[in-house]
Amino acid sequence: MDLEKIIDRLFESARHQPVSERVPYAFEKRIMARLKVEKAVDPLTFWSRALWKAVAPCMAAACLVAGIASFSGPKAPPGNLSLSFENSVIYSGSFFSEVW
């Protein structure tokens, strides 16, 4: 059958049905209760949930990297932090001078 003919038949039969003013019992209360249950979707809610779920893995990764960094690499002599700081500053300056 042709879909257009079926739709036309349905519309024609709907036109012949009498209009009813009757509303189902407690219809308004059911609709209002459903509106209270369904909350508006906030896009930031999804981001905040995802970020809170990512806190633990990120902290674990940060602790792992910090542990690896503290047990590897060149060791500075203990108690001589000024020399370590000075070497770090000089190295960073030389790095940027090579780039430019």
Stockholm file with secondary structure:
# STOCKHOLM 1.0

chainA/1-100         MDLEKIIDRLFESARHQPVSERVPYAFEKRIMARLKVEKAVDPLTFWSRALWKAVAPCMAAACLVAGIASFSGPKAPPGNLSLSFENSVIYSGSFFSEVW
#=GR chainA/1-100 SS CCHHHHHHHHHHHHHHSCCCCCCCTTHHHHHHHHHHHSCCCCHHHHHHHHHHHHHHHHHHHHHHHHHHHHHSSCCCCTTCHHHHHHHHHHHHHHHHHHHC
#=GC SS_cons         CCHHHHHHHHHHHHHHSCCCCCCCTTHHHHHHHHHHHSCCCCHHHHHHHHHHHHHHHHHHHHHHHHHHHHHSSCCCCTTCHHHHHHHHHHHHHHHHHHHC
//
